[in-house]
């Protein structure tokens, strides 16, 4: 990866995401992942965009779910 331009090729991006290049191409065709296509042919990816994409759907831990449930039930008790 060229740190000066801070963009990755498709192969580098696939390696960074831990997926096969063919899967990355599929996501690109579905427009499920952001990328840049400056010359109309080669595609590039910004690390920041890939990091945001990786973090887009966070699954809560059981402790977080339990805490939310406790707060919700405590709030309902106050309203009674």
C-alpha positions as CSV (number, residue, x, y, z in Angstrom):
1,X,0.0,0.0,0.0
2,X,1.3,3.4,-0.9
3,X,1.1,5.4,2.3
4,X,1.4,8.7,0.5
5,X,-1.8,8.3,-1.5
6,X,-3.4,6.2,1.2
7,X,-5.3,4.1,-1.3
8,X,-5.3,0.4,-1.8
9,X,-5.7,-1.7,-4.9
10,X,-8.5,-4.3,-5.1
11,X,-6.0,-7.1,-4.1
12,X,-4.7,-5.1,-1.2
13,X,-8.2,-4.2,0.0
14,X,-9.3,-7.8,-0.2
15,X,-6.3,-8.9,1.8
16,X,-7.0,-6.1,4.4
17,X,-10.7,-7.1,4.7
18,X,-9.9,-10.8,4.9
19,X,-12.0,-11.7,1.8
20,X,-11.2,-13.1,-1.6
21,X,-10.8,-10.6,-4.4
22,X,-13.8,-12.3,-6.2
23,X,-16.0,-11.6,-3.2
24,X,-14.8,-8.0,-3.1
25,X,-15.7,-7.6,-6.8
26,X,-19.1,-9.0,-6.1
27,X,-19.6,-6.4,-3.3
28,X,-18.4,-3.7,-5.7
29,X,-20.9,-4.7,-8.4
30,X,-23.7,-4.6,-5.8
31,X,-22.4,-1.2,-4.6
32,X,-22.2,-2.6,-1.1
33,X,-18.8,-1.2,-0.4
34,X,-17.3,2.3,-1.3
35,X,-14.5,2.6,-3.8
36,X,-12.9,5.1,-6.1
37,X,-12.5,4.7,-9.9
38,X,-10.6,7.8,-11.0
39,X,-9.6,6.7,-14.5
40,X,-12.7,4.8,-15.2
41,X,-10.9,1.4,-15.1
42,X,-8.8,0.7,-12.0
43,X,-10.5,0.7,-8.6
44,X,-9.0,1.9,-5.4
45,X,-10.1,1.8,-1.7
46,X,-9.4,4.2,1.1
47,X,-8.5,2.5,4.4
48,X,-10.8,4.8,6.3
49,X,-13.8,3.8,4.1
50,X,-13.0,0.1,4.6
51,X,-12.7,0.6,8.4
52,X,-16.1,2.4,8.5
53,X,-17.6,-0.4,6.4
54,X,-16.2,-3.1,8.7
55,X,-17.7,-1.4,11.7
56,X,-21.1,-0.6,10.2
57,X,-23.0,-3.4,12.0
58,X,-22.0,-4.0,15.5
59,X,-23.4,-6.9,17.5
60,X,-23.9,-6.1,21.1
61,X,-22.5,-8.4,23.8
62,X,-24.8,-10.2,26.2
63,X,-23.7,-7.9,29.0
64,X,-24.8,-4.9,27.0
65,X,-28.2,-6.5,26.2
66,X,-28.7,-7.3,29.8
67,X,-27.8,-3.8,30.9
68,X,-30.3,-2.3,28.4
69,X,-33.0,-4.7,29.5
70,X,-32.4,-3.8,33.2
71,X,-32.6,0.0,32.4
72,X,-35.7,-0.5,30.3
73,X,-37.5,-2.5,33.1
74,X,-36.4,0.0,35.8
75,X,-37.9,2.8,33.6
76,X,-41.2,1.0,33.2
77,X,-41.4,0.4,37.0
78,X,-41.0,4.2,37.6
79,X,-43.9,4.9,35.2
80,X,-46.3,2.7,37.0
